[in-house]
Amino acid sequence: MLRGKDSKTPQRKETMTRLRATLIKKLERIPGLEDKPSIVAGGSALFYNGKEIAHFHNDRELDLRLTKPIIKSEGLSHFSDSDIHPRRASGSQWIELRFTKAKEVDEVVRLVKLAIEQY
């Protein structure tokens, strides 16, 4: 689901909330990274050294500023069925990451770490 597949997998709300909590717990181990209210998008966001680098759209989707070169090198693509950014430019520095399984949470953590390396 993480790498641009378009299908939406129905999941129980408790599972999604648990996955998001797991993700935040793992990300809180990164020095300089904080989960706090978004200045731009409303809701919850991730800040690295005071700069918003990601925000949650819901309990299973994180919008991450990853940079165009990394998005391309990682083979990531924008979701055509996005509710929030259905017309996002293909060259955007931001990418929506969906996670519905524990292994996808680990991949999101890896990509957040890649994003942090850019700052």
ChimeraX attribute file (.defattr): number of C-alpha atoms within 10 A of each C-alpha:
attribute: neighborCount
match mode: 1-to-1
recipient: residues
	/A:1	15
	/A:2	20
	/A:3	18
	/A:4	17
	/A:5	14
	/A:6	13
	/A:7	10
	/A:8	11
	/A:9	8
	/A:10	8
	/A:11	11
	/A:12	9
	/A:13	11
	/A:14	10
	/A:15	15
	/A:16	19
	/A:17	14
	/A:18	14
	/A:19	20
	/A:20	22
	/A:21	13
	/A:22	15
	/A:23	20
	/A:24	16
	/A:25	12
	/A:26	13
	/A:27	20
	/A:28	14
	/A:29	10
	/A:30	14
	/A:31	9
	/A:32	12
	/A:33	20
	/A:34	19
	/A:35	17
	/A:36	14
	/A:37	16
	/A:38	17
	/A:39	12
	/A:40	9
	/A:41	12
	/A:42	12
	/A:43	13
	/A:44	17
	/A:45	23
	/A:46	25
	/A:47	19
	/A:48	17
	/A:49	13
	/A:50	10
	/A:51	14
	/A:52	20
	/A:53	21
	/A:54	24
	/A:55	25
	/A:56	21
	/A:57	19
	/A:58	14
	/A:59	18
	/A:60	21
	/A:61	18
	/A:62	22
	/A:63	20
	/A:64	22
	/A:65	22
	/A:66	24
	/A:67	16
	/A:68	15
	/A:69	11
	/A:70	16
	/A:71	21
	/A:72	13
	/A:73	8
	/A:74	10
	/A:75	10
	/A:76	17
	/A:77	16
	/A:78	23
	/A:79	22
	/A:80	14
	/A:81	14
	/A:82	13
	/A:83	9
	/A:84	10
	/A:85	14
	/A:86	11
	/A:87	12
	/A:88	14
	/A:89	10
	/A:90	13
	/A:91	13
	/A:92	13
	/A:93	14
	/A:94	19
	/A:95	25
	/A:96	25
	/A:97	25
	/A:98	23
	/A:99	23
	/A:100	21
	/A:101	15
	/A:102	14
	/A:103	10
	/A:104	18
	/A:105	22
	/A:106	16
	/A:107	16
	/A:108	20
	/A:109	16
	/A:110	13
	/A:111	19
	/A:112	21
	/A:113	15
	/A:114	14
	/A:115	19
	/A:116	18
	/A:117	9
	/A:118	10
	/A:119	9
